[in-house]
Amino acid sequence: MKAVDTNVLVRILVRDDQQQAETVYHMLKDAEKQKKTFFVPLLVSLELIWVLESVYEIKRHEILAVFEDLLAMPVLEFQSQSALRRFITLSKKSRIDLPDLLIAASSESAGCKQVITFDKRASKSELFELL
């Protein structure tokens, strides 16, 4: 199995480079035909959130929809898939920043009760504890 980098997912999602987007599309289609999967590290998911928000100014609800769609793709195998699903659920109920919620969901799936933080906004959630 091979892993994908953030820029591979960004190309297929935003199509800011048509040639690279087509390359990714064909790679995914070929893998699907061959019943192969690509690994998506949790750090790629985190970076993808950051890039979509800060570089492409994609709205929160659209980013969550993107993740729901990506998780439904059999050709992609996400690290900590249950944490990502929890992240989506938390994000629909909270206004806390998406990267913080992914950190909290990931920590929760690892058995942590809370994330210690200096972030006053995040600490309003029971997922975080203000230091």
N, CA, C and O atoms as CSV, one atom per row, in Angstrom:
chain,resi,resn,atom,element,x,y,z
A,1,MET,N,N,0.839,-1.172,0.000
A,1,MET,CA,C,0.000,0.000,0.000
A,1,MET,C,C,0.887,1.239,0.000
A,1,MET,O,O,1.979,1.245,0.567
A,2,LYS,N,N,0.395,2.275,-0.643
A,2,LYS,CA,C,1.086,3.560,-0.651
A,2,LYS,C,C,0.205,4.596,0.024
A,2,LYS,O,O,-1.019,4.471,0.044
A,3,ALA,N,N,0.838,5.609,0.571
A,3,ALA,CA,C,0.113,6.707,1.210
A,3,ALA,C,C,0.022,7.887,0.242
A,3,ALA,O,O,0.800,7.993,-0.706
A,4,VAL,N,N,-0.933,8.761,0.497
A,4,VAL,CA,C,-1.055,9.982,-0.300
A,4,VAL,C,C,-0.719,11.185,0.574
A,4,VAL,O,O,-0.972,11.199,1.779
A,5,ASP,N,N,-0.153,12.172,-0.061
A,5,ASP,CA,C,0.176,13.429,0.595
A,5,ASP,C,C,-1.008,14.384,0.457
A,5,ASP,O,O,-1.894,14.181,-0.372
A,6,THR,N,N,-1.004,15.402,1.263
A,6,THR,CA,C,-2.082,16.392,1.251
A,6,THR,C,C,-2.292,16.986,-0.126
A,6,THR,O,O,-3.430,17.153,-0.566
A,7,ASN,N,N,-1.196,17.310,-0.815
A,7,ASN,CA,C,-1.334,17.979,-2.112
A,7,ASN,C,C,-2.056,17.120,-3.142
A,7,ASN,O,O,-2.680,17.656,-4.057
A,8,VAL,N,N,-1.983,15.804,-3.013
A,8,VAL,CA,C,-2.701,14.904,-3.930
A,8,VAL,C,C,-4.209,15.067,-3.724
A,8,VAL,O,O,-4.965,15.165,-4.690
A,9,LEU,N,N,-4.637,15.095,-2.471
A,9,LEU,CA,C,-6.061,15.275,-2.188
A,9,LEU,C,C,-6.537,16.681,-2.565
A,9,LEU,O,O,-7.641,16.856,-3.081
A,10,VAL,N,N,-5.700,17.666,-2.303
A,10,VAL,CA,C,-6.065,19.040,-2.665
A,10,VAL,C,C,-6.290,19.157,-4.168
A,10,VAL,O,O,-7.250,19.795,-4.599
A,11,ARG,N,N,-5.416,18.549,-4.972
A,11,ARG,CA,C,-5.567,18.641,-6.433
A,11,ARG,C,C,-6.914,18.123,-6.896
A,11,ARG,O,O,-7.583,18.756,-7.713
A,12,ILE,N,N,-7.312,16.970,-6.375
A,12,ILE,CA,C,-8.570,16.362,-6.828
A,12,ILE,C,C,-9.772,17.139,-6.288
A,12,ILE,O,O,-10.836,17.135,-6.907
A,13,LEU,N,N,-9.614,17.795,-5.159
A,13,LEU,CA,C,-10.734,18.518,-4.550
A,13,LEU,C,C,-10.951,19.905,-5.135
A,13,LEU,O,O,-12.086,20.291,-5.416
A,14,VAL,N,N,-9.873,20.654,-5.320
A,14,VAL,CA,C,-10.037,22.046,-5.768
A,14,VAL,C,C,-9.720,22.245,-7.249
A,14,VAL,O,O,-10.074,23.271,-7.830
A,15,ARG,N,N,-9.057,21.273,-7.853
A,15,ARG,CA,C,-8.756,21.301,-9.289
A,15,ARG,C,C,-8.099,22.616,-9.731
A,15,ARG,O,O,-8.425,23.170,-10.780
A,16,ASP,N,N,-7.178,23.091,-8.911
A,16,ASP,CA,C,-6.469,24.330,-9.249
A,16,ASP,C,C,-5.352,24.085,-10.261
A,16,ASP,O,O,-4.815,25.029,-10.841
A,17,ASP,N,N,-5.013,22.840,-10.466
A,17,ASP,CA,C,-4.069,22.439,-11.514
A,17,ASP,C,C,-4.742,21.282,-12.246
A,17,ASP,O,O,-4.735,20.144,-11.776
A,18,GLN,N,N,-5.316,21.587,-13.390
A,18,GLN,CA,C,-6.130,20.604,-14.104
A,18,GLN,C,C,-5.362,19.344,-14.467
A,18,GLN,O,O,-5.896,18.240,-14.360
A,19,GLN,N,N,-4.122,19.496,-14.892
A,19,GLN,CA,C,-3.319,18.332,-15.278
A,19,GLN,C,C,-3.074,17.416,-14.075
A,19,GLN,O,O,-3.220,16.198,-14.177
A,20,GLN,N,N,-2.703,18.005,-12.941
A,20,GLN,CA,C,-2.475,17.195,-11.742
A,20,GLN,C,C,-3.779,16.578,-11.247
A,20,GLN,O,O,-3.787,15.442,-10.774
A,21,ALA,N,N,-4.873,17.313,-11.353
A,21,ALA,CA,C,-6.173,16.780,-10.936
A,21,ALA,C,C,-6.540,15.560,-11.781
A,21,ALA,O,O,-7.051,14.574,-11.251
A,22,GLU,N,N,-6.289,15.617,-13.067
A,22,GLU,CA,C,-6.564,14.480,-13.950
A,22,GLU,C,C,-5.672,13.290,-13.611
A,22,GLU,O,O,-6.118,12.143,-13.647
A,23,THR,N,N,-4.429,13.564,-13.288
A,23,THR,CA,C,-3.500,12.504,-12.897
A,23,THR,C,C,-4.006,11.783,-11.647
A,23,THR,O,O,-3.992,10.554,-11.582
A,24,VAL,N,N,-4.448,12.553,-10.663
A,24,VAL,CA,C,-4.966,11.965,-9.426
A,24,VAL,C,C,-6.244,11.183,-9.716
A,24,VAL,O,O,-6.426,10.079,-9.204
A,25,TYR,N,N,-7.116,11.742,-10.525
A,25,TYR,CA,C,-8.368,11.070,-10.877
A,25,TYR,C,C,-8.084,9.700,-11.481
A,25,TYR,O,O,-8.686,8.704,-11.078
A,26,HIS,N,N,-7.172,9.648,-12.441
A,26,HIS,CA,C,-6.837,8.378,-13.093
A,26,HIS,C,C,-6.164,7.400,-12.121
A,26,HIS,O,O,-6.404,6.194,-12.178
A,27,MET,N,N,-5.326,7.929,-11.237
A,27,MET,CA,C,-4.678,7.083,-10.236
A,27,MET,C,C,-5.728,6.417,-9.343
A,27,MET,O,O,-5.647,5.222,-9.060
A,28,LEU,N,N,-6.713,7.204,-8.903
A,28,LEU,CA,C,-7.760,6.663,-8.039
A,28,LEU,C,C,-8.648,5.668,-8.780
A,28,LEU,O,O,-9.024,4.635,-8.226
A,29,LYS,N,N,-8.981,5.977,-10.021
A,29,LYS,CA,C,-9.809,5.060,-10.822
A,29,LYS,C,C,-9.086,3.739,-11.063
A,29,LYS,O,O,-9.688,2.671,-10.956
A,30,ASP,N,N,-7.797,3.812,-11.388
A,30,ASP,CA,C,-7.008,2.597,-11.603
A,30,ASP,C,C,-6.934,1.761,-10.328
A,30,ASP,O,O,-7.070,0.538,-10.374
A,31,ALA,N,N,-6.720,2.413,-9.207
A,31,ALA,CA,C,-6.653,1.701,-7.930
A,31,ALA,C,C,-7.997,1.041,-7.618
A,31,ALA,O,O,-8.044,-0.081,-7.113
A,32,GLU,N,N,-9.067,1.734,-7.919
A,32,GLU,CA,C,-10.404,1.182,-7.675
A,32,GLU,C,C,-10.630,-0.082,-8.510
A,32,GLU,O,O,-11.164,-1.072,-8.010
A,33,LYS,N,N,-10.224,-0.044,-9.775
A,33,LYS,CA,C,-10.361,-1.209,-10.650
A,33,LYS,C,C,-9.538,-2.385,-10.147
A,33,LYS,O,O,-9.961,-3.536,-10.254
A,34,GLN,N,N,-8.366,-2.096,-9.599
A,34,GLN,CA,C,-7.458,-3.132,-9.119
A,34,GLN,C,C,-7.704,-3.495,-7.658
A,34,GLN,O,O,-6.980,-4.307,-7.082
A,35,LYS,N,N,-8.732,-2.890,-7.062
A,35,LYS,CA,C,-9.080,-3.140,-5.649
A,35,LYS,C,C,-7.921,-2.805,-4.708
A,35,LYS,O,O,-7.688,-3.492,-3.713
A,36,LYS,N,N,-7.203,-1.736,-5.046
A,36,LYS,CA,C,-6.106,-1.267,-4.198
A,36,LYS,C,C,-6.585,-0.059,-3.409
A,36,LYS,O,O,-7.557,0.600,-3.782
A,37,THR,N,N,-5.893,0.220,-2.321
A,37,THR,CA,C,-6.224,1.388,-1.507
A,37,THR,C,C,-4.982,2.228,-1.264
A,37,THR,O,O,-3.851,1.750,-1.358
A,38,PHE,N,N,-5.223,3.473,-0.954
A,38,PHE,CA,C,-4.167,4.400,-0.560
A,38,PHE,C,C,-4.419,4.805,0.881
A,38,PHE,O,O,-5.556,5.065,1.276
A,39,PHE,N,N,-3.356,4.855,1.655
A,39,PHE,CA,C,-3.414,5.225,3.062
A,39,PHE,C,C,-3.393,6.738,3.192
A,39,PHE,O,O,-2.616,7.418,2.521
A,40,VAL,N,N,-4.259,7.268,4.068
A,40,VAL,CA,C,-4.289,8.705,4.335
A,40,VAL,C,C,-3.933,8.907,5.807
A,40,VAL,O,O,-4.763,8.670,6.686
A,41,PRO,N,N,-2.698,9.343,6.079
A,41,PRO,CA,C,-2.287,9.564,7.468
A,41,PRO,C,C,-3.137,10.652,8.136
A,41,PRO,O,O,-3.634,11.559,7.469
A,42,LEU,N,N,-3.294,10.550,9.439
A,42,LEU,CA,C,-4.064,11.535,10.180
A,42,LEU,C,C,-3.484,12.941,9.999
A,42,LEU,O,O,-4.229,13.920,9.948
A,43,LEU,N,N,-2.168,13.036,9.902
A,43,LEU,CA,C,-1.553,14.348,9.700
A,43,LEU,C,C,-1.934,14.951,8.350
A,43,LEU,O,O,-2.013,16.172,8.216
A,44,VAL,N,N,-2.168,14.113,7.364
A,44,VAL,CA,C,-2.643,14.605,6.061
A,44,VAL,C,C,-4.059,15.161,6.225
A,44,VAL,O,O,-4.386,16.196,5.645
A,45,SER,N,N,-4.888,14.491,7.000
A,45,SER,CA,C,-6.246,14.997,7.250
A,45,SER,C,C,-6.191,16.359,7.935
A,45,SER,O,O,-6.920,17.279,7.563
A,46,LEU,N,N,-5.333,16.481,8.927
A,46,LEU,CA,C,-5.191,17.750,9.637
A,46,LEU,C,C,-4.696,18.850,8.700
A,46,LEU,O,O,-5.228,19.960,8.698
A,47,GLU,N,N,-3.692,18.538,7.918
A,47,GLU,CA,C,-3.157,19.531,6.985
A,47,GLU,C,C,-4.193,19.889,5.915
A,47,GLU,O,O,-4.273,21.041,5.488
A,48,LEU,N,N,-4.977,18.911,5.487
A,48,LEU,CA,C,-6.011,19.168,4.492
A,48,LEU,C,C,-7.028,20.177,5.025
A,48,LEU,O,O,-7.445,21.082,4.302
A,49,ILE,N,N,-7.420,20.025,6.262
A,49,ILE,CA,C,-8.333,21.001,6.876
A,49,ILE,C,C,-7.717,22.389,6.810
A,49,ILE,O,O,-8.356,23.347,6.374
A,50,TRP,N,N,-6.475,22.484,7.246
A,50,TRP,CA,C,-5.795,23.780,7.286
A,50,TRP,C,C,-5.702,24.403,5.893
A,50,TRP,O,O,-5.997,25.586,5.726
A,51,VAL,N,N,-5.298,23.625,4.901
A,51,VAL,CA,C,-5.148,24.144,3.534
A,51,VAL,C,C,-6.500,24.592,2.971
A,51,VAL,O,O,-6.603,25.674,2.393
A,52,LEU,N,N,-7.523,23.775,3.137
A,52,LEU,CA,C,-8.841,24.139,2.596
A,52,LEU,C,C,-9.386,25.401,3.254
A,52,LEU,O,O,-10.000,26.236,2.590
A,53,GLU,N,N,-9.160,25.540,4.566
A,53,GLU,CA,C,-9.646,26.728,5.284
A,53,GLU,C,C,-8.827,27.971,4.951
A,53,GLU,O,O,-9.377,28.999,4.555
A,54,SER,N,N,-7.527,27.870,5.113
A,54,SER,CA,C,-6.698,29.073,5.057
A,54,SER,C,C,-6.256,29.465,3.653
A,54,SER,O,O,-6.169,30.654,3.345
A,55,VAL,N,N,-5.982,28.508,2.819
A,55,VAL,CA,C,-5.508,28.835,1.469
A,55,VAL,C,C,-6.676,29.040,0.501
A,55,VAL,O,O,-6.690,29.994,-0.276
A,56,TYR,N,N,-7.650,28.134,0.559
A,56,TYR,CA,C,-8.754,28.176,-0.403
A,56,TYR,C,C,-10.029,28.786,0.169
A,56,TYR,O,O,-11.020,28.938,-0.546
A,57,GLU,N,N,-10.009,29.137,1.457
A,57,GLU,CA,C,-11.130,29.783,2.135
A,57,GLU,C,C,-12.456,29.034,1.945
A,57,GLU,O,O,-13.509,29.636,1.734
A,58,ILE,N,N,-12.369,27.725,2.025
A,58,ILE,CA,C,-13.552,26.883,1.899
A,58,ILE,C,C,-14.290,26.884,3.234
A,58,ILE,O,O,-13.672,26.782,4.294
A,59,LYS,N,N,-15.582,26.996,3.177
A,59,LYS,CA,C,-16.420,27.094,4.371
A,59,LYS,C,C,-16.421,25.785,5.174
A,59,LYS,O,O,-16.237,24.695,4.634
A,60,ARG,N,N,-16.628,25.936,6.437
A,60,ARG,CA,C,-16.621,24.831,7.394
A,60,ARG,C,C,-17.530,23.677,6.949
A,60,ARG,O,O,-17.090,22.528,6.901
A,61,HIS,N,N,-18.784,23.976,6.628
A,61,HIS,CA,C,-19.729,22.916,6.261
A,61,HIS,C,C,-19.294,22.192,4.986
A,61,HIS,O,O,-19.561,21.001,4.826
A,62,GLU,N,N,-18.625,22.908,4.081
A,62,GLU,CA,C,-18.128,22.277,2.863
A,62,GLU,C,C,-16.952,21.351,3.168
A,62,GLU,O,O,-16.826,20.285,2.565
A,63,ILE,N,N,-16.102,21.752,4.090
A,63,ILE,CA,C,-14.965,20.908,4.488
A,63,ILE,C,C,-15.480,19.619,5.127
A,63,ILE,O,O,-14.960,18.537,4.853
A,64,LEU,N,N,-16.477,19.731,5.959
A,64,LEU,CA,C,-17.052,18.537,6.588
A,64,LEU,C,C,-17.678,17.621,5.537
A,64,LEU,O,O,-17.559,16.399,5.625
A,65,ALA,N,N,-18.338,18.208,4.551
A,65,ALA,CA,C,-18.914,17.410,3.462
A,65,ALA,C,C,-17.815,16.718,2.664
A,65,ALA,O,O,-17.978,15.571,2.248
A,66,VAL,N,N,-16.704,17.406,2.451
A,66,VAL,CA,C,-15.558,16.822,1.749
A,66,VAL,C,C,-15.062,15.594,2.499
A,66,VAL,O,O,-14.808,14.551,1.897
A,67,PHE,N,N,-14.925,15.722,3.813
A,67,PHE,CA,C,-14.442,14.586,4.597
A,67,PHE,C,C,-15.430,13.426,4.586
A,67,PHE,O,O,-15.024,12.265,4.533
A,68,GLU,N,N,-16.704,13.726,4.633
A,68,GLU,CA,C,-17.697,12.650,4.537
A,68,GLU,C,C,-17.569,11.924,3.201
A,68,GLU,O,O,-17.635,10.696,3.143
A,69,ASP,N,N,-17.385,12.690,2.132
A,69,ASP,CA,C,-17.227,12.085,0.801
A,69,ASP,C,C,-15.938,11.267,0.707
A,69,ASP,O,O,-15.942,10.158,0.171
A,70,LEU,N,N,-14.844,11.807,1.222
A,70,LEU,CA,C,-13.565,11.092,1.165
A,70,LEU,C,C,-13.618,9.803,1.971
A,70,LEU,O,O,-13.090,8.778,1.539
A,71,LEU,N,N,-14.248,9.845,3.133
A,71,LEU,CA,C,-14.355,8.648,3.972
A,71,LEU,C,C,-15.197,7.565,3.306
A,71,LEU,O,O,-15.043,6.381,3.608
A,72,ALA,N,N,-16.075,7.963,2.413
A,72,ALA,CA,C,-16.930,6.997,1.710
A,72,ALA,C,C,-16.231,6.343,0.522
A,72,ALA,O,O,-16.761,5.401,-0.067
A,73,MET,N,N,-15.059,6.832,0.172
A,73,MET,CA,C,-14.336,6.283,-0.977
A,73,MET,C,C,-13.584,5.022,-0.573
A,73,MET,O,O,-12.690,5.083,0.271
A,74,PRO,N,N,-13.932,3.876,-1.164
A,74,PRO,CA,C,-13.270,2.623,-0.785
A,74,PRO,C,C,-11.779,2.589,-1.129
A,74,PRO,O,O,-11.039,1.765,-0.592
A,75,VAL,N,N,-11.346,3.462,-2.006
A,75,VAL,CA,C,-9.951,3.469,-2.433
A,75,VAL,C,C,-9.041,4.206,-1.429
A,75,VAL,O,O,-7.816,4.150,-1.535
A,76,LEU,N,N,-9.658,4.895,-0.457
A,76,LEU,CA,C,-8.881,5.609,0.557
A,76,LEU,C,C,-9.071,4.946,1.913
A,76,LEU,O,O,-10.196,4.704,2.351
A,77,GLU,N,N,-7.955,4.657,2.568
A,77,GLU,CA,C,-7.970,4.079,3.908
A,77,GLU,C,C,-7.390,5.104,4.877
A,77,GLU,O,O,-6.186,5.356,4.887
A,78,PHE,N,N,-8.252,5.679,5.676
A,78,PHE,CA,C,-7.841,6.735,6.588
A,78,PHE,C,C,-7.318,6.183,7.899
A,78,PHE,O,O,-7.907,5.274,8.485
A,79,GLN,N,N,-6.209,6.738,8.353
A,79,GLN,CA,C,-5.721,6.440,9.697
A,79,GLN,C,C,-6.730,7.029,10.683
A,79,GLN,O,O,-7.206,8.148,10.493
A,80,SER,N,N,-7.045,6.298,11.704
A,80,SER,CA,C,-7.971,6.760,12.743
A,80,SER,C,C,-9.319,7.168,12.161
A,80,SER,O,O,-9.840,8.244,12.452
A,81,GLN,N,N,-9.866,6.290,11.337
A,81,GLN,CA,C,-11.145,6.582,10.689
A,81,GLN,C,C,-12.246,6.884,11.706
A,81,GLN,O,O,-13.074,7.766,11.483
A,82,SER,N,N,-12.255,6.158,12.814
A,82,SER,CA,C,-13.283,6.414,13.833
A,82,SER,C,C,-13.106,7.808,14.437
A,82,SER,O,O,-14.095,8.474,14.743
A,83,ALA,N,N,-11.871,8.256,14.611
A,83,ALA,CA,C,-11.623,9.604,15.120
A,83,ALA,C,C,-12.095,10.645,14.111
A,83,ALA,O,O,-12.633,11.683,14.496
A,84,LEU,N,N,-11.899,10.378,12.839
A,84,LEU,CA,C,-12.372,11.314,11.809
A,84,LEU,C,C,-13.896,11.391,11.788
A,84,LEU,O,O,-14.465,12.471,11.624
A,85,ARG,N,N,-14.540,10.271,11.949
A,85,ARG,CA,C,-16.016,10.286,11.999
A,85,ARG,C,C,-16.498,11.053,13.239
A,85,ARG,O,O,-17.468,11.809,13.172
A,86,ARG,N,N,-15.820,10.852,14.356
A,86,ARG,CA,C,-16.153,11.593,15.586
A,86,ARG,C,C,-15.891,13.083,15.387
A,86,ARG,O,O,-16.673,13.918,15.842
A,87,PHE,N,N,-14.803,13.417,14.715
A,87,PHE,CA,C,-14.481,14.804,14.395
A,87,PHE,C,C,-15.623,15.455,13.612
A,87,PHE,O,O,-16.014,16.583,13.910
A,88,ILE,N,N,-16.154,14.750,12.618
A,88,ILE,CA,C,-17.250,15.300,11.814
A,88,ILE,C,C,-18.472,15.539,12.696
A,88,ILE,O,O,-19.110,16.588,12.608
A,89,THR,N,N,-18.790,14.577,13.534
A,89,THR,CA,C,-19.940,14.720,14.436
A,89,THR,C,C,-19.750,15.902,15.382
A,89,THR,O,O,-20.655,16.719,15.552
A,90,LEU,N,N,-18.572,15.989,15.995
A,90,LEU,CA,C,-18.280,17.097,16.913
A,90,LEU,C,C,-18.349,18.441,16.199
A,90,LEU,O,O,-18.860,19.417,16.749
A,91,SER,N,N,-17.838,18.488,14.985
A,91,SER,CA,C,-17.751,19.741,14.236
A,91,SER,C,C,-19.118,20.275,13.839
A,91,SER,O,O,-19.289,21.482,13.665
A,92,LYS,N,N,-20.082,19.391,13.697
A,92,LYS,CA,C,-21.436,19.826,13.350
A,92,LYS,C,C,-22.172,20.405,14.553
A,92,LYS,O,O,-23.180,21.095,14.398
A,93,LYS,N,N,-21.663,20.120,15.761
A,93,LYS,CA,C,-22.316,20.571,16.987
A,93,LYS,C,C,-21.551,21.688,17.695
A,93,LYS,O,O,-22.032,22.236,18.687
A,94,SER,N,N,-20.374,22.026,17.197
A,94,SER,CA,C,-19.493,22.958,17.893
A,94,SER,C,C,-18.968,24.012,16.934
A,94,SER,O,O,-18.904,23.791,15.724
A,95,ARG,N,N,-18.598,25.149,17.478
A,95,ARG,CA,C,-17.995,26.218,16.679
A,95,ARG,C,C,-16.476,26.288,16.901
A,95,ARG,O,O,-15.813,27.198,16.403
A,96,ILE,N,N,-15.947,25.345,17.635
A,96,ILE,CA,C,-14.498,25.300,17.869
A,96,ILE,C,C,-13.807,25.045,16.535
A,96,ILE,O,O,-14.358,24.381,15.656
A,97,ASP,N,N,-12.607,25.574,16.393
A,97,ASP,CA,C,-11.852,25.421,15.145
A,97,ASP,C,C,-11.710,23.955,14.768
A,97,ASP,O,O,-11.502,23.097,15.625
A,98,LEU,N,N,-11.825,23.683,13.479
A,98,LEU,CA,C,-11.766,22.308,12.991
A,98,LEU,C,C,-10.476,21.578,13.362
A,98,LEU,O,O,-10.546,20.433,13.808
A,99,PRO,N,N,-9.299,22.191,13.196
A,99,PRO,CA,C,-8.081,21.460,13.599
A,99,PRO,C,C,-8.100,21.066,15.080
A,99,PRO,O,O,-7.659,19.975,15.441
A,100,ASP,N,N,-8.612,21.957,15.933
A,100,ASP,CA,C,-8.691,21.638,17.359
A,100,ASP,C,C,-9.623,20.462,17.604
A,100,ASP,O,O,-9.337,19.602,18.436
A,101,LEU,N,N,-10.730,20.422,16.886
A,101,LEU,CA,C,-11.671,19.318,17.057
A,101,LEU,C,C,-11.091,17.994,16.569
A,101,LEU,O,O,-11.378,16.942,17.141
A,102,LEU,N,N,-10.279,18.042,15.517
A,102,LEU,CA,C,-9.632,16.810,15.067
A,102,LEU,C,C,-8.617,16.333,16.108
A,102,LEU,O,O,-8.492,15.135,16.358
A,103,ILE,N,N,-7.909,17.262,16.699
A,103,ILE,CA,C,-6.966,16.916,17.772
A,103,ILE,C,C,-7.726,16.285,18.940
A,103,ILE,O,O,-7.286,15.281,19.501
A,104,ALA,N,N,-8.849,16.864,19.300
A,104,ALA,CA,C,-9.643,16.332,20.417
A,104,ALA,C,C,-10.192,14.947,20.092
A,104,ALA,O,O,-10.132,14.044,20.926
A,105,ALA,N,N,-10.723,14.775,18.892
A,105,ALA,CA,C,-11.283,13.471,18.506
A,105,ALA,C,C,-10.198,12.405,18.457
A,105,ALA,O,O,-10.414,11.267,18.874
A,106,SER,N,N,-9.044,12.777,17.953
A,106,SER,CA,C,-7.925,11.841,17.886
A,106,SER,C,C,-7.451,11.467,19.290
A,106,SER,O,O,-7.171,10.301,19.568
A,107,SER,N,N,-7.365,12.446,20.154
A,107,SER,CA,C,-6.945,12.204,21.540
A,107,SER,C,C,-7.961,11.333,22.265
A,107,SER,O,O,-7.599,10.429,23.018
A,108,GLU,N,N,-9.228,11.616,22.029
A,108,GLU,CA,C,-10.301,10.832,22.645
A,108,GLU,C,C,-10.229,9.369,22.204
A,108,GLU,O,O,-10.422,8.459,23.010
A,109,SER,N,N,-9.949,9.156,20.926
A,109,SER,CA,C,-9.875,7.770,20.428
A,109,SER,C,C,-8.659,7.037,20.991
A,109,SER,O,O,-8.613,5.807,20.995
A,110,ALA,N,N,-7.676,7.800,21.465
A,110,ALA,CA,C,-6.496,7.200,22.090
A,110,ALA,C,C,-6.696,6.990,23.588
A,110,ALA,O,O,-5.789,6.541,24.289
A,111,GLY,N,N,-7.902,7.320,24.074
A,111,GLY,CA,C,-8.216,7.091,25.474
A,111,GLY,C,C,-8.016,8.283,26.388
A,111,GLY,O,O,-8.133,8.152,27.606
A,112,CYS,N,N,-7.717,9.439,25.827
A,112,CYS,CA,C,-7.522,10.638,26.642
A,112,CYS,C,C,-8.866,11.254,27.015
A,112,CYS,O,O,-9.810,11.239,26.225
A,113,LYS,N,N,-8.937,11.792,28.222
A,113,LYS,CA,C,-10.185,12.406,28.693
A,113,LYS,C,C,-10.338,13.819,28.163
A,113,LYS,O,O,-11.443,14.233,27.811
A,114,GLN,N,N,-9.246,14.560,28.101
A,114,GLN,CA,C,-9.276,15.944,27.635
A,114,GLN,C,C,-7.933,16.306,27.023
A,114,GLN,O,O,-6.933,15.608,27.197
A,115,VAL,N,N,-7.942,17.421,26.298
A,115,VAL,CA,C,-6.720,17.997,25.754
A,115,VAL,C,C,-6.424,19.247,26.568
A,115,VAL,O,O,-7.270,20.134,26.682
A,116,ILE,N,N,-5.248,19.318,27.123
A,116,ILE,CA,C,-4.843,20.499,27.897
A,116,ILE,C,C,-4.408,21.571,26.911
A,116,ILE,O,O,-3.637,21.303,25.989
A,117,THR,N,N,-4.905,22.788,27.109
A,117,THR,CA,C,-4.654,23.850,26.139
A,117,THR,C,C,-4.605,25.221,26.805
A,117,THR,O,O,-5.081,25.405,27.925
A,118,PHE,N,N,-4.020,26.170,26.094
A,118,PHE,CA,C,-4.091,27.583,26.471
A,118,PHE,C,C,-5.179,28.287,25.659
A,118,PHE,O,O,-5.439,29.472,25.873
A,119,ASP,N,N,-5.805,27.581,24.746
A,119,ASP,CA,C,-6.829,28.131,23.860
A,119,ASP,C,C,-8.138,28.316,24.635
A,119,ASP,O,O,-8.832,27.343,24.931
A,120,LYS,N,N,-8.467,29.569,24.960
A,120,LYS,CA,C,-9.653,29.848,25.765
A,120,LYS,C,C,-10.940,29.450,25.047
A,120,LYS,O,O,-11.885,28.976,25.677
A,121,ARG,N,N,-10.972,29.640,23.753
A,121,ARG,CA,C,-12.166,29.282,22.988
A,121,ARG,C,C,-12.391,27.762,23.018
A,121,ARG,O,O,-13.504,27.296,23.264
A,122,ALA,N,N,-11.333,27.010,22.767
A,122,ALA,CA,C,-11.446,25.550,22.778
A,122,ALA,C,C,-11.808,25.044,24.167
A,122,ALA,O,O,-12.546,24.069,24.304
A,123,SER,N,N,-11.292,25.704,25.191
A,123,SER,CA,C,-11.514,25.223,26.560
A,123,SER,C,C,-12.965,25.358,27.013
A,123,SER,O,O,-13.326,24.867,28.083
A,124,LYS,N,N,-13.787,26.009,26.222
A,124,LYS,CA,C,-15.216,26.088,26.540
A,124,LYS,C,C,-15.907,24.741,26.304
A,124,LYS,O,O,-17.030,24.520,26.756
A,125,SER,N,N,-15.230,23.863,25.602
A,125,SER,CA,C,-15.749,22.523,25.345
A,125,SER,C,C,-15.228,21.569,26.421
A,125,SER,O,O,-14.122,21.743,26.932
A,126,GLU,N,N,-16.026,20.567,26.755
A,126,GLU,CA,C,-15.615,19.560,27.722
A,126,GLU,C,C,-14.463,18.705,27.204
A,126,GLU,O,O,-13.860,17.942,27.960
A,127,LEU,N,N,-14.161,18.834,25.915
A,127,LEU,CA,C,-13.056,18.076,25.320
A,127,LEU,C,C,-11.695,18.656,25.696
A,127,LEU,O,O,-10.669,17.990,25.557
A,128,PHE,N,N,-11.693,19.899,26.171
A,128,PHE,CA,C,-10.456,20.599,26.477
A,128,PHE,C,C,-10.455,21.069,27.929
A,128,PHE,O,O,-11.496,21.260,28.559
A,129,GLU,N,N,-9.231,21.246,28.426
A,129,GLU,CA,C,-9.040,21.801,29.770
A,129,GLU,C,C,-8.057,22.956,29.652
A,129,GLU,O,O,-6.956,22.798,29.123
A,130,LEU,N,N,-8.463,24.114,30.149
A,130,LEU,CA,C,-7.615,25.302,30.104
A,130,LEU,C,C,-6.497,25.167,31.123
A,130,LEU,O,O,-6.731,24.840,32.286
A,131,LEU,N,N,-5.296,25.420,30.672
A,131,LEU,CA,C,-4.129,25.354,31.561
A,131,LEU,C,C,-3.862,26.729,32.143
A,131,LEU,O,O,-2.922,26.899,32.920
